């Protein structure tokens, strides 16, 4: 528990210290006219209150990632705390803040447009297809996971899928302030209440859990359960815990709120702050899961009764914890947050996809007819992926695995884009260059060693990862030399 307490303090300090440092590097201008004012259209470009934008941004980027990902990541042991804290402060929050602010400086441009501007049109075309496919996967995955939770509580699985997807259609089509701006703050409150309530329980009971200085960098799950857990810390931990540390999906969501901010100075609390908040949620759930998987019987592991121990899935852990720790009313409110988080990420994912495609086609989105022209094919493809997922017993696992890798690969492209931008503006590019190299190594190694990918020996994956990092770094140095010549 001391590791949890120290990690919590570090995350909060990270916002005030390193977050301010990153803000100074970007240098927001309070006098600059923002896209919300310059391009106001009453649909996607609308000025909203700062607190409401924070709530929407937090819910957009959260999904089930900081909950399910943190629970699965806790199986690695206390080393998961290290990735959540360092990843969130130095990579994830920096990534979210700079991608949101860069979008604001470019009139609310989406991620593919930003990538094209700084990495070239060839990369832009790849990113356009890659990003839209990722967002479709998000839409499909985040229909299934909340529907499964609701089905376990009330039955009627197909009905919940239809209702959730119907909501997706409505939320994607309507102006941002009609549904998203009105109900997201309530759902965000539910998610924050759940996290705060669980944190209070943890502090009151103060469980005896493995500490980082005792376990070190040991893969605790592998050492204690070698028959059921064989994942390597590198690169698997960095893919498993994504949204609680760094997630490329966030860079597709930040432009949505960059179109609603009236003052650039609001960027740090909204973008950097929402990511730190998500890191805290991940930290809490990682600690709850550590108690679930490694808690000692004498500590009173009441929620372990009837569970399948270490092999228990994340949704089961969530149900057991919420029902046993928070009571009936608290459990319902907590489950509302768990269900709402993926739904609200799914609808904004499809909204982002619509806007990215519209930006590429140069199609205005003020009229419903133009929105339908893009949205109908988008919905049909998402339904096809959803149907395939439902008809295959391993469908969800396969899509989730590729989504995790694609998600972090998107972060790689975003970080390199931000690095080139900072270098071009003669700003401290090291704040994104180091995370870019790390995530390049993670994603390239994962696709080679992962069992559902190439499944090759780790030393090959590590060798290829090191080689790619050297190549990308050499290309960046070459770019810097050209800048200096100019």
SULZIVEN-V594012 format. One record per backbone hydrogen bond with DSSP energy under -0.5 kcal/mol. NH is the residue of the N-H (numbers start at 1). CO is the residue of the C=O. If there is no record, write none. Layout:
# SULZIVEN-V594012
nh:co
NH:CO
NH:CO
This chain:
# SULZIVEN-V594012
nh:co
5:1
6:2
7:3
8:4
9:5
10:6
11:7
12:8
13:9
14:10
15:11
16:12
17:13
19:14
21:17
22:18
23:19
24:20
25:21
26:22
27:23
30:28
32:29
36:261
37:34
38:34
39:35
40:37
41:45
42:45
46:44
46:259
48:260
53:49
54:50
55:51
56:52
57:53
58:54
59:55
60:56
61:57
62:58
63:59
63:341
65:62
66:62
67:64
68:64
69:64
69:65
70:65
71:67
72:68
73:69
74:70
75:72
76:73
77:74
80:77
81:78
82:78
83:79
84:80
85:81
86:82
87:83
88:84
89:85
90:86
91:86
91:87
92:87
92:245
93:88
95:91
96:92
97:93
98:94
99:95
100:96
101:97
102:98
103:99
104:100
105:101
106:102
106:103
107:104
108:103
109:103
109:106
114:110
115:111
116:112
117:113
118:114
119:115
120:116
124:120
125:121
126:122
127:123
128:124
129:125
130:126
131:127
132:128
133:129
134:130
135:131
136:132
137:133
138:134
139:135
140:136
141:137
142:138
143:140
144:140
145:141
147:143
148:144
149:145
150:146
151:147
152:148
153:149
154:150
155:151
160:156
161:157
162:158
163:159
164:160
165:161
166:162
167:163
168:164
169:165
170:166
171:167
172:168
173:169
174:170
176:43
178:175
179:175
181:176
182:179
183:179
184:179
184:180
187:183
188:184
189:185
190:186
191:187
192:188
193:189
194:190
195:191
196:192
197:193
198:194
199:195
200:196
201:197
202:198
203:199
204:200
205:201
206:202
209:207
214:211
215:211
216:212
218:215
220:76
220:218
221:75
223:219
224:220
225:221
228:225
229:225
235:233
236:232
237:232
237:233
238:233
238:235
239:235
239:236
240:236
241:237
242:240
245:242
246:242
248:407
250:247
251:248
252:248
252:249
253:249
253:250
254:250
255:251
256:253
257:253
257:254
258:254
259:255
260:257
261:257
264:29
266:263
267:264
270:266
271:267
272:267
273:268
274:270
275:271
276:272
277:273
278:274
279:275
280:276
281:277
282:278
283:279
284:280
285:281
286:282
287:283
288:284
289:285
290:286
291:287
292:288
293:289
294:290
295:291
296:208
299:296
300:297
302:300
304:301
305:302
307:304
311:308
312:309
317:313
318:314
319:315
320:316
321:317
322:318
323:319
324:320
325:321
326:322
330:326
331:327
332:328
333:329
334:330
335:331
336:332
337:333
338:334
339:335
340:336
341:337
342:338
343:339
344:340
345:341
346:342
347:343
348:344
349:345
350:346
351:347
352:348
353:349
354:350
355:351
356:352
357:353
358:354
359:355
360:356
361:357
362:358
363:358
364:362
371:367
372:368
373:369
374:370
375:371
376:372
378:374
379:375
380:376
381:377
382:378
383:379
384:380
385:381
386:382
387:383
388:384
389:385
390:386
391:387
392:388
395:392
398:394
399:395
400:396
401:397
402:398
403:399
404:400
405:401
406:402
407:403
408:404
409:405
410:406
411:407
412:408
413:409
414:410
415:411
416:412
417:413
418:414
419:415
420:416
421:417
422:418
423:419
424:420
425:421
426:423
427:422
429:427
431:428
432:429
433:429
434:430
436:432
437:433
438:434
439:435
440:436
441:437
442:438
443:439
444:440
445:441
446:442
447:443
448:444
448:445
449:445
450:446
453:450
454:447
455:450
456:448
460:457
461:457
462:458
463:459
464:460
465:461
466:462
467:463
468:464
469:465
470:466
471:467
472:468
473:469
474:470
475:471
476:472
477:473
478:474
479:475
480:476
481:477
482:478
483:479
484:480
485:481
486:482
